[in-house]
Amino acid sequence: MTGTAIAAYIVLFSVTFLIAPLILASLLRKIDLQDKYSSAELFIYAGGGAPALIALFIYYLLFLIPGMSELFYPAAIILLLMLSSFFLRKQIKKMFFELIEKLKENLNFSSREGVMNILFAAGVLMVFAGGQYLVLHRPLVEHDILEYATQAKIFFRDRALEYLPLRYDELSGFFYVGLHGFLFIMLSVWEQFFNSCFGLESDYLFRSMTNVYGILILLTAYYWLRKIDTRLALISGAVLMLNSGIITTFLVYHVDMFRIFLLMSSVILMLKAINSGDRLSFLLLGIFSGPSANAHSIGVFAAFAFVGIVFLLMDGNFLKRVRAALFLSAIILLFGGLHYVVDIFNGTGWIFKDIKFY
């Protein structure tokens, strides 16, 4: 652990979990013409969605434009963020001050609800601080996360993503057996590309995924339960933070917090899409269901379910529901689901590789 590596981590963390989410939330606010979403809600979704979209962009770059220099891939991400922030600069400023105003409004000692919000915020900060201490002092040691990290190093080294019947790397002797997509892995690849610009090697950002996405799950639950009763939200938050199973989960590096947040958000967005029928909700459902599917195979079956449920329960005639289902399916494929189509027909075969059809 060096000061330079930690400084690079702070910069990368800020870009990935603060700047990119603010840009994405501002974009969503701009296209939310019917004002269906609050700034806080959009920022929570963007907090987990923006890093997933960065990973998805890296995935497509390595798949479609392989073999470029190490500088090309992080530069493409940074350029995209810079251009987006330039064109959305007014909306970003408005979003930023709206969020600050909301914090001031909700975090105060002048009301009982404000005190409960402060207690919850203090708990979240403690979870974050403890998680970051872990990130800086505990290496990747668990089985699955080591498998993801090793495959990430191979993608980084080759600067390419190929679909193969057997994912065996001759140079290292490593055989990747994961059934899931590569989205979570690409977050590590993103970190390695960024660090390579400064001649560094570290995996602090990849370690932080459990901590950050765990907090996003807490924030999502608190946001929605608070609409019912702030006391219920605070008690639920305390139960989650003090539960031995959740504490253990926070202490282990894994993909679960990442995939659960994406799946959790997808369920909420599905309900909003059915109830409101607005185009933004359908778009967001696809944008989150695609990465959810790519992150874990369970998300694939969930995505199929979302399309079916939307088709059955949304208002409108048969043709309208068919169009909505096709639109949603296309977005899911574009935002991560395509991996399984390619893998089935030109890769390992996914879950079908062990199924005999004769």
C-alpha positions, 0 to 999 in steps of 0.5 A, spaced: 500 500 500 503 506 497 500 513 498 500 514 490 496 508 489 491 510 494 491 517 491 489 514 484 484 509 488 481 516 491 480 519 484 478 513 480 473 512 486 470 519 485 470 518 477 466 511 478 461 512 484 460 520 484 462 524 478 459 518 473 453 517 477 451 525 477 452 525 470 447 519 469 442 522 474 442 529 470 441 525 463 435 521 466 433 528 470 433 531 463 429 526 459 424 525 465 419 529 461 413 527 466 417 528 472 416 521 475 422 521 479 425 525 484 433 527 484 434 523 490 431 516 487 435 518 480 442 519 484 441 512 488 439 508 481 445 512 477 450 510 483 450 503 481 448 504 474 453 508 472 459 504 474 455 498 471 455 502 464 462 504 464 463 496 465 459 495 459 462 500 455 469 497 456 466 490 454 464 493 448 470 496 446 474 490 448 469 486 444 468 490 438 475 494 438 480 489 441 488 490 441 488 498 442 493 501 446 492 501 454 491 508 454 485 508 448 480 504 453 481 509 459 481 515 455 475 513 451 471 512 458 474 519 460 472 522 453 465 520 454 464 523 461 467 529 459 463 530 453 457 528 457 458 533 462 459 539 457 453 538 454 449 536 460 453 542 464 447 546 466 443 540 468 448 537 472 449 544 476 441 543 477 442 536 480 447 537 484 444 543 488 438 539 488 441 534 492 445 538 497 438 542 498 435 535 499 440 533 504 439 540 508 432 539 508 432 531 511 438 532 515 436 536 521 435 536 528 429 540 528 424 534 527 423 527 529 424 525 522 430 529 521 433 526 527 432 519 524 435 520 518 441 523 521 441 516 525 441 512 519 446 517 515 451 516 521 450 508 520 451 508 513 457 512 514 460 507 519 459 502 514 462 505 509 468 507 513 469 500 516 468 497 509 474 502 506 478 500 512 477 493 509 479 495 502 485 498 504 488 492 508 485 486 506 487 483 499 482 479 495 482 472 498 475 468 496 475 463 491 470 466 486 472 473 486 479 471 485 477 467 479 474 474 476 480 478 478 484 473 474 480 473 468 480 480 468 488 480 468 487 476 462 482 481 459 487 487 460 493 483 458 490 481 451 486 487 451 481 483 447 474 479 449 473 473 445 468 468 445 471 461 445 468 454 447 473 453 452 476 459 456 483 456 457 489 461 457 495 457 455 500 463 458 497 462 465 494 456 465 488 459 468 481 455 466 475 460 467 469 456 469 464 461 470 457 461 467 455 469 468 457 474 463 463 479 464 460 485 466 463 485 474 469 482 471 470 489 467 470 493 473 476 490 475 479 491 467 477 498 468 481 499 474 487 496 471 486 500 465 486 506 469 492 504 473 496 503 467 496 510 465 500 511 472 504 505 472 500 502 478 498 496 480 492 495 485 485 492 486 482 497 491 476 499 486 474 492 485 475 490 492 470 496 494 464 493 490 461 489 496 462 496 500 459 501 495 453 496 492 451 494 499 450 501 501 446 502 495 442 497 497 441 500 504 439 507 501 434 504 496 431 500 502 431 506 506 428 511 501 422 507 499 420 504 506 421 512 508 415 513 504 411 509 508 414 511 515 421 513 517 421 509 523 420 503 519 425 505 515 430 506 520 428 500 524 429 496 517 436 499 516 438 498 523 436 490 522 440 490 516 446 493 518 446 489 525 444 482 522 450 477 523 449 475 516 449 481 512 455 483 516 458 477 514 456 479 507 459 486 508 466 482 510 467 478 504 469 480 497 464 478 492 459 479 486 453 478 490 452 486 492 453 488 485 448 483 482 443 484 488 442 491 487 441 491 479 436 486 480 433 490 486 432 496 482 430 492 476 424 490 480 422 497 483 423 499 475 418 494 473 413 496 478 414 503 476 413 501 468 407 497 469 404 503 474 405 509 470 407 506 463 412 512 461 417 511 456 423 512 461 421 507 466 421 502 460 428 504 458 430 504 465 428 497 466 431 495 460 438 499 462 438 495 469 435 488 467 441 488 462 447 489 466 443 485 472 443 479 467 450 480 464 452 480 472 449 473 474 445 468 470 439 469 475 438 475 472 437 472 465 431 468 468 429 475 472 429 479 465 425 474 461 420 474 467 420 482 467 418 482 460 413 477 461 410 480 467 410 487 463 406 484 457 401 481 461 400 487 466 401 493 463 395 497 460 393 497 453 391 493 447 395 487 445 399 490 439 401 496 444 403 490 449 407 487 444 411 493 442 413 494 449 415 487 450 419 488 444 422 494 446 424 492 453 427 486 450 431 490 445 434 494 451 436 488 455 440 485 449 443 492 448 445 493 455 448 486 457 444 480 455 447 480 448 453 476 452 449 470 452 446 470 445 453 470 443 456 465 448 450 460 446 452 460 439 459 462 439 462 461 445 462 456 451 454 454 450 452 457 457 448 452 461 446 448 455 453 446 454 451 440 459 445 439 456 444 433 451 438 434 446 439 427 443 
